[in-house]
Amino acid sequence: MKGFERSNPLFSLCGLNCGLCPMFVGRYCGGCGHGSQACAIARCSRERGNVEYCFACAEYPCERYANEAQYDSFITYRRQKADLERARQIGAQAYTLELTEKMRALETLLAGYNDGRRKRFFCVAVNLLELEEIREAMQQIKAIPEDLPVRQRSAMAVEALKAMAARRNLELKLRKKPTK
């Protein structure tokens, strides 16, 4: 939205982790609040005094957060409300530090374990798993021998992340809207 600027492009106004999005990672999007996208929530923020995050609004949680999104676009929406709540509880700055740690894990995965087909999977996994789970999985992943072919390292990293997600019966994929 023209004229809408935010100080933190990594964590969106509405609770999405832009820093873990494949569009942001691929440099196709600068994140929330750089005036390049029409966003109803950005317009809402401006109408309410330019709140930095929805949780800072006097009307939060509003009808926008009454129901969880059923489907995802290029980023998962499943943790949107939980991440907003986490940021509200510990503060946006502390939450951004946690998000930055997740981003470093994602960078490691993409640099050393991506066989050219795992970017979206790694983005979703790092977004959906809790920070402690990511730390534990990364310990296992970093133990994968570097002399293995990237395809094998990638498969082993994927299995480590899936095993971590299985503990909570969590599926590491986007929820796509069915085609008719």
N, C-alpha and C positions, 0 to 999 in steps of 0.2 A: 504494500500500500504506500503510495507516494507520501513522503514526509514522515513515515513511521520508522523510527530508529530504536534500537535496543543496545544495551551495553554488553549483553551476553548472547552471542550467536550460537552457543553450544547447547543451551537448554531453552526451549521455546516458551513463550508466553503461556501456552495451553498445556505444557507438561510433556512434550515430546523431546526425546534426547537427540537433537539435531546432530550433535557430534558423533553419533553412532549410526547415522543414516547413510546408506550407500550413495545417495545423491550428494550429500555434504562431503563424504570421504572422497568421492570422485570429482569434487570441485565443480559440480553442476548446479549447486545451490549454495548460497552464502549463509544459509540459516535464517531463522526468523528475524524479521525486522530490518531488512536492508532495502525496503521500498520497492522490491522487485516483484512482489506477489500480492494478489488481491486476497485478503484474509478477513473474514467476518469477525474473528476474534481480535485481530489488530484494530479493526474499526471500533469494536466494543471497548477495548482498552482506551482508545483515544477519547471516547465518549465519557469514560469514567476517570478521567484525569491522568491518563497514560500510566496505568498500573504496570509494573514490570512483569508480574506473573499473576495469573488468574487467582491464585490463593490469597493475594494481597487485596483483592477486591472485596468491598463490603457485602456484595451480593453472592460471593462464592460460598458454597457450591450452588451454581445456578442450574437452569434447565439443561444447559449444554452438557452437564456432567451427571444428569439423572440416570442415564443408561450408558453402559460401556459400548463402544463402537463394535459392531459385529464383524466388520471386515477391515483389513489393513490396506494401505496403498503401498508405497515403496518402503515404508517404515511401519513397525508394529505399534499399535495403539494400546496393546494389552496392559502396559504398565503406566499409562498416562496419568491416571488418577493417583496411583500409588507413588509415582515419582513426584508429582506435585505435593502430595502429603509429606513425603520424606523431605523435600526442600523446605516446606513450611516448618516442619519440626526442627530441623537442624540448621536452617538458614540457607539461603541461596548460595552464598559463598562456599560453605562447607559442602553442600551438595555438588557444586561445580567441581570441587576437588575430587570427590568420589567419581564423578563423571569423567574427569580427566584421567583418572587411573584406569577406568574402563576403556577410554580411548587409547591409552598406551598399550593395553592388552590387545585391542583390535589391531593397532598398527603392527604389533609383533606377529599376530596371526596372519595378517595380509602380507607382510614382508617375508616370512619364513615358511608358511604352511599353506599358502593359497596356490592351488594348481591351475588357476585361471577360471575355476568354476565355483569358488566358495565365498566370494565376497559377500553376497547377500546372506548366506548362511551364517557367516561369522558376525555380521552386523546384527542379525536377529538374536543370535546366541548371547552376545555380549550385552545386548539391550535387555533381554528377558531374565538372564541369570542374575542372582544377587552378587554383590561385590565379593563376598567371602567365597562363594561358589566359583567365581571366576579366578580368584587367587589360587584356590585348590586345583582347579583344572589346569591353570597355567603352569603350576609346579610339575604336573604330569606331562604336559605338552613340552616344556623345556627340557625334559629328560629324553625326548625322542632324539635318537642319533642324527646329527646333522649330515652324515654321509649317505643317508638313505635318499632315494629319489624323491623329489618334491611331491609326486603323486602319492607315494606311500606315507610320507610325513603328513600330508594333508588328510588322508584317510584316518590316520591315527589321531590327529587333532580333532577331527569331527567326532570320532568315537568317544574321546575323552569328554567333549562337551555334551554329547548326547547322553552319556552315562550320568553326568552331573544333573542334567535336566530330568532324567528318568526318576531320580530320587523324589522329585516333586510331581511326577506324572505330567511333565511339561513338554509340549511339542515345540521344537525349534524350527518353525516355519511360519511364513506369513499366512494369514487367513484371507484367502482370495474369495471374492464374490463369485458364486457359481454363474457360469454362462448359460444362457437360455437356449 
